[in-house]
Amino acid sequence: MQDSGATLSSLGIAHGSLLYLFYSGNRVVKGPQVTPFGAFGRKMTVEDLIARQIRIERQEKSHCSALSFDREAANAFQLYVHESLAFSIKRGGIMYGSVNEAGEIKVDVIYEPPQQGSEEGLLLMRDMDEEKRADVIAAGLGLRKVGFIFTQTITQNQGGYTLSNAEIRQTAEFHAESDFEQWATAIVKLEVNEDGGADVHFEAFQLSDQCVKLFKDGLFEENVPDLDPKLTRMKKEVIVLQKDTFDVDNDFFLVPVKILDHEGPMTTTFPIENRAPLATLQALKTHLERHRNKPYVKRIADFHLLLLLSNFLDINTDVPQLTEAIRTEGPVPEGYQLIIESMASSF
């Protein structure tokens, strides 16, 4: 290095020789700019990649400690599906009820929106005006939307799954819309008993928090041809039981909920909305005559009757007067009795 004209060969340096440089002073070399992401970002380890991938995990505990059905409401729902539809097509409803501090839900009403059921699918054609009136009636009775209930057909019971991927997406949509932590899902189906006969069976679940978040984030694929119904196809690869996959068993998204029953304050004897034949004022007349020996407040203490009346009464002024009387078991103002009787007498 002292003789700038020296050749490498004269210094004994050849290909592969090791050179050592000695110098004094501090030398600072500015490195290249590094961006944390992108093709030319920082080098990612296997651990980094795994940390950024979604792990599908079971949720051990439900936010809903139990789901209790009003016996009349539950029976009216399953009886129609059993006797009129023979569990050959699907049927669904929105559950209204209340929840206590322990997270136990009491379902007192099942509202059935306009819908079209088939052997494998359920299309809800929600009438938002009618549903808003249902919400107002429920609120006046001290109730709110608490869950979604639907039936499974006989052919579905042979599929070997709890919920299909289409049912997972439909229930997740309701759950996400509700913004209600205890939101529950109930299914009704036929099961073969020990004697070879068939019994109607209710089951209740909550979707896991992770499932609802994945739905909100738009990570569920829809209408995947030839996909097993018991699997949900993801839009990106996830980890299930330490394995990379795009398909997740739907049972990973379900948290079982205990089912109870109770006798609620309402009756379910009036014809239910959006069934064939549709409820009319003639049905109102028949209903009032059938229950003429009861106090008037008990004669109209039926959610489905109130929903029919809400077509003719003001939902913001008249209907709250009726729900208040029912909720407190107080007298129905005489003026409203006359209006209801007049409506029934028009047939």
C-alpha positions in Angstrom: 0.0 0.0 0.0 3.1 2.3 0.5 4.2 1.8 -3.1 1.3 2.8 -5.4 3.0 1.4 -8.4 3.5 -2.2 -7.0 1.8 -5.0 -8.8 -0.3 -7.6 -7.0 2.0 -10.4 -8.1 5.0 -8.6 -6.7 3.3 -8.5 -3.4 2.4 -12.2 -3.4 -1.3 -11.6 -3.8 -3.3 -14.0 -5.9 -6.9 -15.0 -6.4 -8.4 -16.1 -3.1 -5.8 -14.3 -0.9 -7.1 -12.7 2.3 -6.3 -9.0 2.8 -6.4 -7.2 6.2 -6.8 -3.4 6.4 -5.6 -1.5 9.4 -6.7 2.1 9.9 -7.2 4.6 12.7 -10.2 6.8 13.5 -13.9 6.2 13.5 -15.7 5.5 10.3 -19.5 5.6 9.9 -21.2 4.0 6.9 -24.8 4.9 6.2 -26.7 1.7 5.3 -29.4 1.5 2.6 -33.0 2.6 3.4 -35.1 -0.3 4.5 -38.9 -0.3 4.2 -40.8 -2.8 6.5 -43.0 -4.2 3.8 -43.0 -4.9 0.1 -40.8 -6.9 -2.3 -37.7 -5.0 -1.3 -38.5 -4.7 2.4 -37.0 -6.3 5.4 -36.3 -10.0 5.3 -39.1 -12.0 6.8 -38.5 -15.1 8.9 -40.8 -18.2 9.0 -42.0 -17.0 12.4 -42.9 -13.6 10.9 -44.9 -15.3 8.1 -46.8 -17.5 10.6 -47.5 -14.6 12.8 -49.2 -12.7 9.9 -51.3 -15.8 8.9 -54.8 -16.2 10.5 -55.1 -19.1 12.9 -58.6 -20.6 13.1 -59.2 -21.5 16.8 -62.2 -22.9 18.6 -63.9 -20.5 21.1 -64.5 -22.4 24.4 -67.1 -20.2 26.0 -70.2 -18.6 24.6 -71.3 -15.1 25.5 -74.8 -16.4 25.7 -75.1 -18.7 28.8 -78.5 -20.2 27.8 -81.3 -19.8 25.3 -84.8 -20.2 26.7 -87.8 -20.5 24.4 -91.3 -19.5 25.2 -93.1 -22.8 24.8 -96.0 -21.5 22.7 -93.7 -19.5 20.4 -91.3 -22.5 19.8 -94.2 -24.9 19.3 -96.0 -22.6 16.8 -92.8 -22.4 14.7 -91.9 -26.1 14.7 -95.6 -27.2 14.2 -95.9 -25.2 11.0 -92.7 -26.6 9.6 -93.6 -30.1 10.7 -97.2 -30.3 9.7 -97.5 -27.8 6.8 -94.0 -28.1 5.2 -93.0 -31.6 6.4 -89.4 -30.3 6.8 -89.2 -30.5 3.0 -88.2 -26.8 2.7 -86.4 -24.4 4.9 -88.1 -21.8 7.1 -86.5 -19.0 9.2 -87.4 -16.3 11.7 -86.0 -13.5 13.9 -86.1 -14.1 17.6 -87.1 -11.3 19.9 -86.5 -11.5 23.7 -84.5 -10.2 26.6 -81.1 -11.0 28.2 -80.2 -10.9 31.8 -76.9 -10.0 33.5 -75.8 -13.7 33.4 -76.1 -13.7 29.6 -79.2 -15.9 29.5 -81.6 -15.0 26.7 -85.3 -15.5 26.9 -87.1 -15.7 23.5 -90.7 -14.7 23.7 -91.5 -14.0 20.0 -90.4 -15.4 16.7 -91.1 -13.1 13.8 -91.2 -14.7 10.3 -90.2 -12.2 7.6 -91.3 -12.7 3.9 -89.2 -15.6 2.6 -88.7 -18.2 0.0 -87.5 -21.6 1.2 -86.2 -24.5 -0.8 -84.7 -27.9 0.1 -81.2 -26.5 0.4 -81.6 -22.7 0.7 -83.5 -19.9 2.5 -84.0 -16.6 0.8 -85.2 -13.9 3.2 -87.0 -11.1 1.4 -87.0 -8.7 4.3 -89.7 -6.1 4.3 -87.9 -3.4 6.2 -91.1 -1.4 6.9 -92.7 -4.4 8.5 -89.6 -5.3 10.3 -89.3 -1.7 11.7 -92.9 -2.1 13.0 -91.9 -5.4 14.5 -89.0 -3.7 16.3 -91.2 -0.9 17.7 -93.8 -3.5 19.0 -91.0 -5.5 20.5 -89.4 -2.5 22.2 -92.8 -1.5 23.7 -93.0 -5.0 25.2 -89.5 -4.8 26.6 -88.0 -7.0 23.9 -85.3 -6.7 21.3 -83.8 -8.8 18.5 -81.7 -11.6 20.1 -81.1 -14.2 17.4 -81.9 -16.0 14.3 -83.8 -19.4 14.0 -84.1 -21.6 11.0 -85.0 -25.2 10.1 -83.0 -27.8 8.3 -84.6 -30.1 5.8 -84.7 -33.9 5.9 -82.1 -34.2 3.1 -79.8 -31.8 5.0 -79.8 -34.2 8.0 -78.1 -36.8 5.8 -75.3 -34.4 5.0 -73.2 -35.1 8.2 -72.7 -31.5 9.2 -74.1 -29.2 11.9 -74.4 -26.0 9.7 -73.6 -25.7 6.0 -71.3 -23.0 4.7 -74.4 -21.1 3.3 -76.0 -21.2 6.8 -72.8 -20.0 8.4 -72.7 -17.0 6.1 -76.4 -16.2 6.6 -76.2 -16.4 10.4 -72.9 -14.4 10.4 -74.7 -11.7 8.4 -77.4 -11.4 11.0 -74.9 -11.6 13.9 -72.7 -8.9 12.4 -75.8 -6.7 11.7 -77.0 -7.0 15.3 -73.9 -5.7 17.1 -75.2 -7.8 20.0 -72.6 -9.8 21.9 -75.1 -12.5 23.1 -76.7 -13.0 19.6 -77.7 -16.6 19.3 -78.6 -19.0 16.5 -81.1 -21.8 16.8 -81.8 -24.7 14.4 -84.8 -26.9 14.3 -84.6 -30.4 12.6 -86.0 -33.9 12.6 -83.9 -36.6 14.3 -84.5 -40.3 14.3 -85.3 -41.6 17.8 -84.6 -45.0 19.3 -87.9 -46.5 18.1 -87.1 -45.5 14.5 -89.6 -42.6 14.6 -88.7 -38.9 14.1 -88.6 -36.2 16.8 -88.3 -32.5 16.4 -85.1 -31.3 17.8 -83.9 -27.8 18.8 -80.2 -26.9 19.0 -78.6 -23.5 19.8 -75.2 -22.0 19.0 -73.3 -18.8 19.0 -70.9 -18.0 16.1 -67.4 -17.5 17.5 -66.1 -13.9 17.7 -63.5 -14.9 15.1 -66.1 -16.2 12.7 -68.1 -12.9 12.8 -64.9 -10.9 12.3 -63.8 -13.0 9.3 -67.3 -12.4 7.8 -67.1 -8.6 8.4 -63.6 -8.6 6.8 -65.0 -10.3 3.7 -62.8 -13.4 3.9 -65.5 -16.0 3.2 -65.8 -17.2 -0.4 -69.4 -17.7 -1.7 -70.9 -20.2 -4.1 -67.9 -22.4 -4.5 -68.7 -25.3 -6.9 -68.4 -28.9 -5.5 -67.3 -27.7 -2.1 -68.4 -30.0 0.8 -71.2 -28.1 2.7 -69.5 -28.8 6.0 -66.5 -26.6 4.9 -66.2 -22.9 4.4 -63.7 -21.7 1.8 -61.5 -18.8 2.8 -60.2 -16.1 0.4 -56.7 -16.5 1.9 -54.8 -19.4 3.4 -55.3 -19.9 7.1 -53.9 -22.2 9.7 -56.1 -25.0 11.2 -54.5 -27.4 13.6 -51.0 -26.4 12.5 -51.8 -27.0 8.9 -52.2 -24.5 6.0 -55.5 -24.7 4.3 -58.2 -22.7 2.5 -61.1 -24.8 3.8 -62.3 -24.7 7.4 -64.7 -27.2 9.0 -67.7 -25.1 10.0 -67.7 -26.7 13.5 -64.7 -24.5 14.4 -67.0 -21.5 14.2 -69.7 -22.8 16.5 -70.0 -22.5 20.2 -72.8 -24.7 21.7 -75.5 -23.0 23.9 -77.7 -24.7 26.4 -81.5 -24.7 25.6 -84.2 -24.1 28.2 -87.9 -23.3 28.0 -90.3 -21.0 29.9 -93.9 -19.7 29.8 -93.7 -16.1 28.6 -96.2 -13.3 29.1 -97.6 -13.4 25.5 -99.8 -15.8 23.6 -99.0 -17.2 20.1 -102.5 -18.2 19.0 -103.1 -15.5 16.3 -102.1 -16.4 12.7 -98.5 -15.7 12.1 -97.4 -13.2 9.4 -96.2 -14.1 6.0 -97.6 -17.6 6.0 -100.2 -18.9 3.7 -103.0 -18.0 4.0 -102.1 -14.5 5.1 -103.7 -13.1 8.3 -106.7 -10.8 7.8 -109.1 -8.8 9.8 -111.4 -11.8 9.6 -108.8 -13.7 11.6 -108.9 -10.8 14.1 -112.6 -11.2 14.5 -112.3 -15.0 15.0 -109.5 -14.5 17.5 -111.4 -11.9 19.6 -114.5 -14.1 19.7 -112.5 -17.2 20.7 -111.0 -15.3 23.7 -114.0 -13.2 24.6 -114.0 -14.5 28.2 -110.6 -13.1 28.9 -109.8 -9.5 30.0 -109.3 -7.4 26.9 -105.6 -6.9 27.5 -105.2 -10.7 27.4 -107.2 -10.9 24.3 -104.7 -8.8 22.4 -101.5 -9.9 24.1 -100.2 -11.5 20.9 -97.2 -10.1 19.0 -98.6 -11.3 15.7 -102.0 -9.7 16.3 -100.3 -6.4 17.1 -98.3 -6.6 13.9 -101.5 -6.9 12.0 -103.0 -3.9 13.9 -99.9 -1.9 13.1 -101.0 -1.8 9.5 -103.9 0.3 10.5 -102.8 2.1 13.6 -100.1 4.7 14.0 -96.9 2.9 15.0 -95.5 5.8 16.9 -98.6 6.9 19.0 -101.3 4.2 18.9 -99.3 1.0 19.1 -97.2 2.1 22.1 -100.4 2.6 24.1 -101.4 -1.0 23.4 -97.9 -2.4 24.2 -97.7 -0.4 27.4 -101.1 -1.9 28.5 -99.9 -5.4 27.7 -96.5 -5.0 29.3 -97.9 -3.7 32.6 -101.1 -5.8 32.4 -103.1 -2.7 32.7 -106.4 -1.7 31.1 -106.6 -1.1 27.4 -108.0 2.4 26.8 -111.7 2.2 25.9 -111.1 4.2 22.7 -108.7 1.6 21.4 -111.0 -1.2 22.3 -113.7 0.4 20.2 -111.3 0.9 17.2 -110.2 -2.8 17.3 -113.7 -4.1 17.6 -114.8 -1.8 14.7 -111.9 -3.2 12.6 -113.0 -6.8 13.4 -116.6 -6.1 12.8 -115.9 -4.8 9.3 -116.0 -8.5 8.2 
